[in-house]
Structures are given as C-alpha cells and as structure tokens.
Amino acid sequence: MSKRASRVALGGVLTALSLLLLYLATLVPSGRMGVVAVAGLVPVVGVVSGGFVTGFLCYAATGLLGFLLLPDKGCALLYVILLGLYPVLKGVIERLRKLPVELVLKLVFFNGVTSVLFFGFSKLFYPLLPDLLHQPLYLYVAGNIVFLIYDFGVSKLITYYVTRIRPATRKH
C-alpha cells in the first residue's frame, strides 16, 4: 500500500474512533468533558504517525461528523473549539522550541477559547461546570491550572506513544 493510501486509511480509522468516543461522551451523564478530552487525543496519533495533515483532517472530519450525527451538539462544540483542536495545534506550537513563547501561545489559545465558550455558548458550557466556576475569575484561574496539567499530561502521553506503542506496532 502506498504511503498516501496508508495515511488516508489511518485518518479514516482514527476519525471513526474519535467519533465513537464523542458519541460515548453524549451517553455519559458525568465525566463528559473527560471523554471528549480522550476523543481529542486520537488525532494526535494521526499527527505522530501520519503527519500534521492526517491529524488535522481526522480532527476536522470528526468535528464535522460530530455536528451532523451526535445528539448532544455541546460535546461536538467542545471538541471542535478546544479538546480536539488543541492537541493538534500543540504540535505546531511546540515546533518553536522556545518554552516561554510556547507557554504564552498555549495560554492565549486556552483563554481565548474559554472566553468564547463562557460568553458565547454559556447555555451549552454551564452544565459542564461546577457551580463555583460560573464566576469568570474562578473559571479562568482554575481553568488555567487544569489546562497546564492537561498540557503536561498530553505531552507525557505523546512521549509514551512515540517511545512504546508506535515502535511495538511497527514490528509486526
């Protein structure tokens, strides 16, 4: 199989997996945001294994299909605006290899998205938040802390995938 065909196949399989996880997020009464975050990690496999275009197309296809097929559009919106897009953009930002600049760009992205969700889509976003976080100051402070922990965790998962899982799948 050609490299292009294998990238297309990889993108299709990853899109299906990501969409399945998004659908599961609509069924889970609690932990919905966590399941959407896991769905957002799937395009990272596309970026690492097939390149940026494969990962981005997986993200875009999952987002579009999510809006068309999912009963809960809030999960699709959260995926498209933050938890699906960020892991793909993370790779682009981290190519700068300047930690302070990377950190600023990541926080600008997160706070911009948080503002859009909080002020533009509050009816969809509020049910996902604990009551304490309905106040913007608490939302931004807690959100930035959780986001930085999430970013660190995504980095560790990418490292684990690259060093352990990907080499094991290439042996067979």
TORTI-188250 format. One line per field, with one value per residue (C-alpha): residue in one letter; x, y, z. Coordinates in steps of 0.25 Angstrom, whole numbers, plus 5000, padded with zeros to 4 digits. Layout:
N
fike	A_...;
px	X_...;
py	Y_...;
pz	Z_...;
END
This chain:
172
fike	M_S_K_R_A_S_R_V_A_L_G_G_V_L_T_A_L_S_L_L_L_L_Y_L_A_T_L_V_P_S_G_R_M_G_V_V_A_V_A_G_L_V_P_V_V_G_V_V_S_G_G_F_V_T_G_F_L_C_Y_A_A_T_G_L_L_G_F_L_L_L_P_D_K_G_C_A_L_L_Y_V_I_L_L_G_L_Y_P_V_L_K_G_V_I_E_R_L_R_K_L_P_V_E_L_V_L_K_L_V_F_F_N_G_V_T_S_V_L_F_F_G_F_S_K_L_F_Y_P_L_L_P_D_L_L_H_Q_P_L_Y_L_Y_V_A_G_N_I_V_F_L_I_Y_D_F_G_V_S_K_L_I_T_Y_Y_V_T_R_I_R_P_A_T_R_K_H;
px	5000_5005_5009_4997_4987_4992_4991_4977_4973_4979_4972_4959_4961_4965_4953_4943_4950_4949_4935_4931_4937_4930_4917_4920_4922_4908_4903_4911_4904_4917_4931_4926_4938_4948_4942_4943_4957_4961_4954_4963_4975_4972_4976_4990_4992_4990_5000_5011_5008_5003_5007_5000_4991_4986_4984_4977_4968_4964_4960_4953_4945_4942_4937_4928_4922_4920_4911_4904_4902_4903_4890_4898_4904_4911_4921_4924_4926_4935_4943_4944_4947_4957_4959_4960_4967_4977_4985_4987_4991_5000_5010_5010_5013_5024_5032_5036_5045_5044_5037_5033_5027_5020_5014_5009_5003_4996_4990_4986_4979_4972_4968_4962_4954_4950_4944_4937_4931_4928_4922_4917_4912_4909_4896_4904_4916_4910_4904_4918_4924_4923_4915_4927_4933_4921_4928_4939_4950_4949_4947_4960_4969_4964_4964_4978_4983_4975_4979_4994_4993_4985_4996_5007_4999_4997_5012_5014_5004_5010_5024_5019_5012_5025_5034_5026_5013_5017_5030_5022_5012_5023_5030_5018;
py	5000_5014_5024_5033_5021_5017_5031_5032_5019_5023_5036_5029_5019_5030_5038_5027_5024_5039_5040_5027_5033_5046_5038_5031_5045_5048_5036_5038_5047_5051_5051_5056_5066_5055_5046_5058_5060_5046_5047_5059_5051_5042_5052_5053_5039_5044_5055_5046_5034_5041_5055_5068_5067_5054_5058_5071_5064_5054_5065_5073_5061_5057_5071_5072_5058_5061_5073_5065_5052_5054_5056_5066_5077_5082_5071_5073_5088_5086_5076_5086_5098_5093_5078_5073_5085_5087_5074_5076_5091_5087_5080_5093_5102_5093_5093_5107_5100_5113_5109_5123_5126_5113_5115_5128_5124_5112_5120_5131_5120_5114_5127_5131_5118_5119_5133_5129_5117_5125_5137_5132_5118_5119_5110_5099_5101_5104_5090_5084_5093_5092_5104_5110_5112_5120_5132_5137_5139_5125_5119_5126_5123_5108_5107_5111_5102_5090_5093_5093_5080_5075_5080_5073_5060_5061_5063_5050_5042_5046_5042_5029_5027_5030_5022_5010_5008_5013_5004_4992_4993_4995_4981_4973;
pz	5000_4997_5008_5003_5004_5017_5023_5017_5024_5037_5037_5034_5045_5055_5051_5054_5067_5071_5067_5075_5087_5085_5084_5097_5103_5100_5107_5120_5130_5137_5132_5119_5118_5121_5110_5100_5104_5101_5087_5085_5087_5076_5065_5072_5067_5053_5055_5060_5051_5038_5039_5042_5031_5035_5049_5045_5035_5046_5055_5044_5040_5054_5057_5045_5047_5061_5058_5048_5055_5070_5079_5088_5080_5093_5092_5077_5080_5092_5083_5071_5079_5090_5093_5078_5073_5084_5083_5068_5070_5081_5071_5063_5075_5081_5068_5072_5083_5091_5104_5109_5095_5095_5108_5105_5092_5099_5110_5100_5092_5104_5110_5096_5095_5109_5107_5094_5102_5114_5108_5094_5098_5113_5112_5106_5114_5128_5130_5129_5140_5155_5161_5167_5153_5148_5152_5142_5152_5157_5144_5138_5150_5151_5136_5134_5145_5140_5125_5129_5136_5123_5114_5123_5122_5107_5106_5114_5106_5093_5098_5103_5089_5082_5090_5094_5086_5072_5071_5076_5065_5054_5058_5052;
END
